């Protein structure tokens, strides 16, 4: 490895520390895509309640860190922060005025895991209704089984 030159020090002083994939880090609330366990969009975080899938992943990955988009109102972040507190997961509310991102929440490790699918499908009222109907019919079938 070469020794830094005076020119290198001057550039670092003028432009700051070189970053790897700064655009990716800004998009994913300060972390790299390869480290992410799960991510939710802002609209998903604004939905009433929390995503059970995220809760399960948080409980299975307690060494991970939760990144929350600071541009969202605290009332939408509160439930996820409470879960992180209960599970002793570190969290960070990221306020980035430089770039807007549609990402609302990221659960990530401090090392690469290269998970292919990090997004959860958005819940809809139809999905919730179907789950309720399936749960009810299964319950009734068990209850009235001959």
DAFEN-V502038 format. One record per pair of residues at least 4 apart in sequence whose ideal C-beta (glycine too) atoms are under 8 Angstrom apart, sorted by sequence separation. I is the first residue (numbers start at 1). GAP is how many residues later the second one is. If there is no record, write none. Layout:
I&GAP / I&GAP
This chain:
4&4 / 5&4 / 6&4 / 7&4 / 8&4 / 9&4 / 10&4 / 11&4 / 12&4 / 21&4 / 22&4 / 23&4 / 24&4 / 26&4 / 28&4 / 31&4 / 32&4 / 40&4 / 41&4 / 42&4 / 43&4 / 47&4 / 50&4 / 51&4 / 52&4 / 53&4 / 54&4 / 55&4 / 56&4 / 57&4 / 58&4 / 68&4 / 72&4 / 73&4 / 74&4 / 77&4 / 78&4 / 79&4 / 80&4 / 81&4 / 82&4 / 83&4 / 85&4 / 109&4 / 123&4 / 124&4 / 125&4 / 126&4 / 127&4 / 128&4 / 129&4 / 130&4 / 131&4 / 132&4 / 133&4 / 134&4 / 135&4 / 136&4 / 137&4 / 138&4 / 139&4 / 140&4 / 141&4 / 4&5 / 12&5 / 25&5 / 28&5 / 31&5 / 40&5 / 50&5 / 72&5 / 84&5 / 96&5 / 123&5 / 12&6 / 19&6 / 25&6 / 58&6 / 83&6 / 84&6 / 25&7 / 44&7 / 84&7 / 24&8 / 28&8 / 58&8 / 24&9 / 68&9 / 81&10 / 21&11 / 28&11 / 40&11 / 80&11 / 20&12 / 68&12 / 68&13 / 40&14 / 66&14 / 38&15 / 66&15 / 38&16 / 77&16 / 66&18 / 38&19 / 37&20 / 45&23 / 66&23 / 68&23 / 70&23 / 37&24 / 45&24 / 65&24 / 66&24 / 67&24 / 68&24 / 69&24 / 70&24 / 71&24 / 58&25 / 62&25 / 64&25 / 65&25 / 66&25 / 67&25 / 68&25 / 69&25 / 70&25 / 80&25 / 46&26 / 54&26 / 58&26 / 62&26 / 65&26 / 66&26 / 68&26 / 70&26 / 37&27 / 42&27 / 45&27 / 62&27 / 65&27 / 67&27 / 55&28 / 59&28 / 76&28 / 42&29 / 50&29 / 58&29 / 71&29 / 42&30 / 46&30 / 49&30 / 50&30 / 45&31 / 58&31 / 45&32 / 69&32 / 72&32 / 50&33 / 31&34 / 69&34 / 45&35 / 69&35 / 31&36 / 68&36 / 69&36 / 30&37 / 68&37 / 29&38 / 67&38 / 28&39 / 29&39 / 66&39 / 67&39 / 29&40 / 66&40 / 67&40 / 66&41 / 67&41 / 65&42 / 64&43 / 65&43 / 64&44 / 65&44 / 64&45 / 65&45 / 61&46 / 63&46 / 61&48 / 58&49 / 57&50 / 54&51 / 54&53 / 46&58 / 43&59 / 45&59 / 42&60 / 44&60 / 45&60 / 41&61 / 42&61 / 43&61 / 44&61 / 30&62 / 41&62 / 42&62 / 29&63 / 40&63 / 41&63 / 30&64 / 39&64 / 40&64 / 29&65 / 40&65 / 30&66 / 39&66 / 40&66 / 54&66 / 29&67 / 39&67 / 53&67 / 38&68 / 39&68 / 38&69 / 51&69 / 26&70 / 36&70 / 37&70 / 36&71 / 37&71 / 26&72 / 27&72 / 29&72 / 36&72 / 37&72 / 51&72 / 26&73 / 28&73 / 35&73 / 27&74 / 29&74 / 35&74 / 26&75 / 28&75 / 31&75 / 35&75 / 47&75 / 23&76 / 27&76 / 32&76 / 35&76 / 37&76 / 44&76 / 47&76 / 29&77 / 31&77 / 35&77 / 36&77 / 28&78 / 34&78 / 35&78 / 37&78 / 41&78 / 44&78 / 34&79 / 36&79 / 39&79 / 40&79 / 43&79 / 44&79 / 28&80 / 32&80 / 34&80 / 38&80 / 39&80 / 40&80 / 37&81 / 38&81 / 41&81 / 36&82 / 38&82 / 33&85
